Amino acid sequence: MRLGRHLLAVVCLLVVGSVALVVQEEPSGAKMARAARLFLDTLNDEQRSQAVFPFDHPERYNWHFVPLQDQNRKPTRKGLSLEAMSTRQRNAALELVRSGLSLDGFRRATTIMSLEEILREQEKGGTLVRDPDWYFFTIFGEPGPTSRWGWRVEGHHLSLNFTIENGQVVAATPMFLGANPATVMEGPRKGLRILAASEDLARDLFRSLNEEQRKAAFMPRHFPEVKAQNRLPEVGPPVGLPGSQMTAAQKETLLELLKAYLSSMSPDFAAEELRRILDKGLEAVHFAWSGGTDPGQERTYRIQGPTFLIEFLNVQPDSARNPANHIHSCWRSLSNDFGLATAKK
């Protein structure tokens, strides 16, 4: 059974409704453990062998966001795909996704999955498989109130990674969200922009800079592609304009941009992440931009603070060849992706 766009939308509404009624007040760590156990309970032995790895398995760090397939057009990602699940199992898998995100984040994640239908239509006869069922679920360790465990859902333009210890979410990164097309240009979903705030607020911030500030913020070359399949980001010291050289209004735009990213995370984890940022101060956060600000112009930006990193690129055309209409964006912890810093304590 395939999970097309319309069925996906129906399932999402059902999942959101059931989760909102049952676990609205639960901390996100408890939500995830409960949802993970319910998901695992639906699987047979063969499916479990695909979906479950030891917590310390190297696969936990083997994250990526591009299509992964062999020469026979078969998927090479680890985990259990939506394609291999029954309707009941898909519902349980999507409840797991919902447990780790806000409502807005859940909508973004499932919409990213559904964009594969647009790519499949635009790339008829192409070599890459575009399939909204090619999203893979993996549990690392044994979900429980006192255990250390993690989980991942991943596919094209989506990689969500969580680490939980003693019922607390200690890491929700790397968090990669992408969109192709960034803006749907035609068809029944024309005008859809699922990562609009991430693009628009950064553009507004750069446009608000005076000449001296732009000299500090503007980069002559685009930032490189997000580097995946690593345990921690490797970007070096911050570059660009520090918040200490921004006006109050510009710092407010910067804060709104950070909140736009955090709005995909579960509310309790996002609040803690924002507290860590504000404890260090927006003055220590650097903003750097390359490229143009008009539609169709390539652009990248990087935001780096003492504890976190945002990477954003919109430099590729979409599958219909519209220029700069293909977003890659990622939020990372500089020291605690996969809970690595927490594990050392």
C-alpha positions as CSV (number, residue, x, y, z in Angstrom):
1,M,0.0,0.0,0.0
2,R,1.5,3.3,-1.0
3,L,1.3,6.5,1.0
4,G,0.4,9.2,-1.5
5,R,-0.2,12.8,-0.8
6,H,-3.9,12.6,0.0
7,L,-3.7,9.6,2.2
8,L,-0.7,11.1,4.0
9,A,-2.7,14.3,4.7
10,V,-5.6,12.2,6.1
11,V,-3.2,10.1,8.3
12,C,-1.5,13.3,9.5
13,L,-4.8,14.8,10.7
14,L,-5.7,11.6,12.5
15,V,-2.4,11.3,14.2
16,V,-2.4,14.9,15.3
17,G,-5.8,14.6,16.7
18,S,-5.1,11.4,18.7
19,V,-1.8,12.7,20.0
20,A,-3.2,16.1,21.0
21,L,-5.9,14.3,23.1
22,V,-3.7,11.7,24.7
23,V,-0.3,13.3,25.4
24,Q,-0.8,17.0,25.2
25,E,0.8,17.6,28.6
26,E,3.5,14.9,28.5
27,P,7.1,16.0,28.3
28,S,8.6,15.2,24.9
29,G,10.9,12.5,26.2
30,A,8.0,10.6,27.7
31,K,6.0,11.1,24.5
32,M,8.8,9.7,22.4
33,A,9.4,6.6,24.6
34,R,5.7,5.8,24.6
35,A,5.3,6.4,20.8
36,A,8.5,4.3,20.1
37,R,7.2,1.4,22.1
38,L,3.8,1.5,20.4
39,F,5.6,1.6,17.0
40,L,7.8,-1.3,17.9
41,D,4.9,-3.3,19.2
42,T,3.4,-3.3,15.7
43,L,6.4,-4.8,14.0
44,N,7.1,-8.5,13.2
45,D,10.5,-10.0,13.8
46,E,11.8,-9.3,10.3
47,Q,10.8,-5.7,10.5
48,R,12.3,-5.3,13.9
49,S,15.6,-6.6,12.6
50,Q,15.6,-3.7,10.1
51,A,14.3,-1.0,12.4
52,V,16.3,-1.6,15.6
53,F,20.0,-1.1,16.3
54,P,22.1,-1.0,19.5
55,F,22.3,2.5,20.9
56,D,26.1,2.7,20.3
57,H,26.0,1.4,16.7
58,P,27.9,3.5,14.1
59,E,24.7,3.7,12.1
60,R,23.4,6.3,14.5
61,Y,25.8,8.8,13.1
62,N,25.3,7.8,9.4
63,W,22.8,10.5,8.8
64,H,22.1,12.0,5.3
65,F,19.5,14.0,3.4
66,V,20.0,13.0,-0.3
67,P,18.4,10.1,-2.1
68,L,20.4,6.9,-1.4
69,Q,19.8,4.1,-3.8
70,D,21.8,1.4,-5.7
71,Q,22.2,0.9,-9.4
72,N,19.0,-1.2,-9.4
73,R,17.0,1.7,-7.9
74,K,16.7,0.0,-4.6
75,P,17.1,2.0,-1.4
76,T,20.3,1.7,0.5
77,R,19.3,3.5,3.7
78,K,19.0,1.6,6.9
79,G,15.8,1.4,8.9
80,L,12.2,0.4,8.1
81,S,10.6,2.4,5.3
82,L,7.0,3.6,5.2
83,E,6.8,1.5,2.0
84,A,7.3,-1.7,4.1
85,M,4.6,-0.8,6.6
86,S,0.9,-1.6,7.0
87,T,-1.5,1.3,7.6
88,R,-1.5,0.6,11.3
89,Q,2.3,0.7,11.4
90,R,2.5,3.9,9.4
91,N,0.1,5.5,11.8
92,A,2.4,4.4,14.7
93,A,5.5,5.6,12.8
94,L,3.9,9.0,12.2
95,E,2.9,9.3,15.8
96,L,6.6,8.8,16.6
97,V,7.5,11.7,14.3
98,R,4.8,13.8,15.9
99,S,6.1,13.0,19.4
100,G,9.5,14.6,18.6
101,L,8.2,17.8,16.9
102,S,5.9,20.7,17.4
103,L,2.7,20.7,15.3
104,D,4.3,23.1,12.8
105,G,7.4,20.9,12.7
106,F,5.2,17.8,12.1
107,R,3.4,19.5,9.2
108,R,6.7,20.6,7.7
109,A,8.2,17.1,8.0
110,T,5.2,15.4,6.4
111,T,4.9,18.1,3.7
112,I,8.6,17.5,2.8
113,M,7.8,13.8,2.3
114,S,4.8,14.7,0.1
115,L,7.0,16.9,-2.2
116,E,8.4,13.7,-3.6
117,E,5.2,13.4,-5.6
118,I,5.9,16.7,-7.3
119,L,9.5,15.7,-8.1
120,R,8.3,12.3,-9.5
121,E,5.9,14.2,-11.9
122,Q,8.6,16.7,-12.9
123,E,11.3,14.1,-13.4
124,K,9.5,11.4,-15.3
125,G,12.1,8.9,-16.6
126,G,14.8,10.2,-14.2
127,T,17.3,8.0,-12.6
128,L,16.4,8.9,-9.0
129,V,13.5,7.3,-7.3
130,R,11.1,10.0,-5.9
131,D,8.7,8.3,-3.5
132,P,6.9,9.7,-0.4
133,D,7.1,6.2,1.0
134,W,11.0,6.2,1.0
135,Y,11.3,7.6,4.6
136,F,13.1,5.3,7.0
137,F,12.6,4.8,10.7
138,T,15.3,3.5,13.1
139,I,15.3,3.0,16.8
140,F,18.7,2.9,18.6
141,G,18.6,1.1,22.0
142,E,15.6,0.3,24.1
143,P,13.1,3.0,24.7
144,G,12.3,3.4,28.4
145,P,12.0,5.8,31.3
146,T,15.5,5.3,32.5
147,S,17.4,4.1,29.5
148,R,19.6,5.9,27.0
149,W,18.3,5.5,23.5
150,G,17.6,7.4,20.3
151,W,15.7,7.3,17.1
152,R,15.8,8.7,13.6
153,V,13.5,9.3,10.7
154,E,15.2,10.1,7.4
155,G,14.8,10.3,3.7
156,H,15.3,12.9,0.9
157,H,15.5,16.4,2.4
158,L,14.6,15.1,5.9
159,S,16.9,13.9,8.7
160,L,15.6,14.1,12.3
161,N,17.8,12.7,15.1
162,F,16.9,12.4,18.7
163,T,18.7,11.2,21.8
164,I,16.9,10.5,25.1
165,E,18.4,9.8,28.5
166,N,16.4,9.0,31.7
167,G,13.2,10.3,30.1
168,Q,14.8,13.6,29.0
169,V,15.6,14.7,25.5
170,V,19.2,15.5,25.6
171,A,19.7,16.2,21.8
172,A,17.4,16.8,18.9
173,T,20.1,17.4,16.3
174,P,21.2,17.2,13.6
175,M,17.8,18.5,12.3
176,F,17.8,18.8,8.5
177,L,14.9,20.2,6.6
178,G,15.0,20.8,2.8
179,A,12.5,21.6,0.1
180,N,12.5,21.1,-3.6
181,P,10.7,23.0,-4.9
182,A,11.2,25.7,-2.2
183,T,8.2,27.5,-3.8
184,V,5.8,25.4,-5.7
185,M,5.4,27.2,-9.0
186,E,2.5,25.4,-10.6
187,G,-0.3,22.9,-10.1
188,P,-2.8,22.5,-7.3
189,R,-0.3,23.4,-4.6
190,K,1.0,26.5,-6.3
191,G,2.5,29.0,-3.9
192,L,3.3,26.5,-1.2
193,R,6.5,27.5,0.7
194,I,7.1,25.2,3.7
195,L,10.4,26.9,4.8
196,A,9.4,30.5,4.0
197,A,10.3,32.0,7.3
198,S,13.8,30.6,7.3
199,E,14.4,32.3,4.0
200,D,12.4,35.5,4.4
201,L,13.6,36.6,7.8
202,A,17.2,36.1,6.9
203,R,16.7,38.1,3.7
204,D,15.0,40.9,5.8
205,L,17.8,40.9,8.2
206,F,20.5,41.3,5.5
207,R,18.5,44.0,3.7
208,S,18.2,45.9,7.0
209,L,22.0,46.2,7.4
210,N,23.8,49.5,6.7
211,E,26.9,49.6,4.4
212,E,29.3,49.0,7.2
213,Q,27.4,46.1,8.6
214,R,27.1,44.5,5.2
215,K,30.8,44.6,4.8
216,A,31.1,42.4,7.8
217,A,28.1,40.1,7.0
218,F,28.6,39.6,3.2
219,M,30.7,36.6,2.1
220,P,32.2,36.7,-1.4
221,R,31.6,33.0,-1.9
222,H,28.7,30.8,-1.1
223,F,29.0,28.6,2.0
224,P,29.6,24.9,1.1
225,E,27.0,22.2,1.2
226,V,25.9,20.9,4.6
227,K,28.3,18.1,5.5
228,A,26.5,15.0,6.7
229,Q,27.6,11.6,8.0
230,N,29.6,13.2,10.8
231,R,29.1,13.3,14.6
232,L,29.7,17.0,15.0
233,P,29.8,20.0,12.6
234,E,33.1,21.0,11.2
235,V,32.9,24.7,10.4
236,G,35.5,26.5,12.4
237,P,35.1,29.9,14.2
238,P,32.1,32.1,13.4
239,V,32.2,34.6,10.6
240,G,30.1,37.5,9.6
241,L,28.4,40.3,11.6
242,P,28.1,39.7,15.4
243,G,24.9,40.6,17.2
244,S,26.9,43.1,19.3
245,Q,27.1,45.2,16.1
246,M,23.4,45.0,15.3
247,T,20.6,47.5,16.2
248,A,17.8,46.5,18.6
249,A,15.5,46.0,15.7
250,Q,18.0,43.8,13.8
251,K,18.6,41.7,16.9
252,E,14.8,41.2,17.1
253,T,14.7,40.0,13.5
254,L,17.6,37.7,14.3
255,L,15.7,36.3,17.3
256,E,12.6,35.7,15.2
257,L,14.7,33.9,12.7
258,L,16.1,31.6,15.4
259,K,12.6,31.0,16.7
260,A,11.5,30.1,13.1
261,Y,14.0,27.2,13.3
262,L,13.1,26.3,16.8
263,S,9.4,26.2,16.0
264,S,9.9,22.8,14.4
265,M,11.2,21.3,17.6
266,S,9.0,20.1,20.5
267,P,8.0,23.1,22.6
268,D,9.8,22.0,25.8
269,F,13.1,21.2,24.0
270,A,12.8,24.4,21.9
271,A,12.4,26.5,25.1
272,E,15.4,25.0,26.6
273,E,17.5,25.5,23.4
274,L,16.4,29.2,23.3
275,R,17.3,29.6,27.0
276,R,20.8,28.3,26.3
277,I,21.2,30.8,23.4
278,L,19.9,33.8,25.4
279,D,22.1,32.9,28.4
280,K,25.1,33.4,26.1
281,G,23.5,36.5,24.5
282,L,22.5,37.4,21.0
283,E,25.5,39.7,21.0
284,A,27.6,36.5,20.6
285,V,25.6,35.2,17.6
286,H,27.2,35.8,14.1
287,F,25.2,36.2,10.9
288,A,26.8,35.8,7.5
289,W,25.2,36.0,4.0
290,S,26.2,35.4,0.4
291,G,24.4,36.0,-2.8
292,G,21.4,38.1,-3.7
293,T,18.1,38.9,-2.1
294,D,15.7,38.7,-5.0
295,P,13.7,35.7,-6.1
296,G,15.7,33.4,-8.3
297,Q,19.0,34.7,-7.0
298,E,21.3,32.2,-5.3
299,R,21.9,32.7,-1.6
300,T,23.4,31.0,1.4
301,Y,23.7,32.1,5.0
302,R,25.2,30.8,8.2
303,I,24.2,31.7,11.8
304,Q,26.6,30.6,14.5
305,G,26.5,31.1,18.2
306,P,28.5,29.7,21.1
307,T,26.3,26.6,21.2
308,F,24.6,26.1,17.9
309,L,24.9,26.4,14.1
310,I,22.5,27.1,11.3
311,E,23.4,26.4,7.7
312,F,21.1,27.5,4.8
313,L,21.6,27.1,1.1
314,N,19.3,28.0,-1.8
315,V,21.6,27.7,-4.8
316,Q,20.2,24.8,-6.9
317,P,17.4,25.0,-9.4
318,D,14.3,23.0,-8.7
319,S,13.4,20.0,-10.9
320,A,11.6,22.2,-13.3
321,R,14.8,24.3,-13.7
322,N,13.5,27.3,-11.9
323,P,16.7,28.9,-10.5
324,A,17.5,29.0,-6.8
325,N,14.4,27.2,-5.8
326,H,15.8,24.3,-3.8
327,I,16.5,24.8,0.0
328,H,18.8,22.9,2.3
329,S,18.8,24.0,5.9
330,C,20.2,22.4,9.1
331,W,20.3,23.2,12.8
332,R,23.1,21.6,14.7
333,S,24.7,21.7,18.2
334,L,28.3,22.6,18.1
335,S,29.2,20.0,20.8
336,N,26.1,17.9,21.6
337,D,24.7,16.4,18.3
338,F,23.6,12.9,19.2
339,G,24.0,13.8,22.9
340,L,27.7,13.5,22.7
341,A,28.5,16.2,25.2
342,T,25.9,15.0,27.6
343,A,27.4,11.5,27.4
344,K,30.7,12.8,28.7
345,K,29.2,14.2,31.9
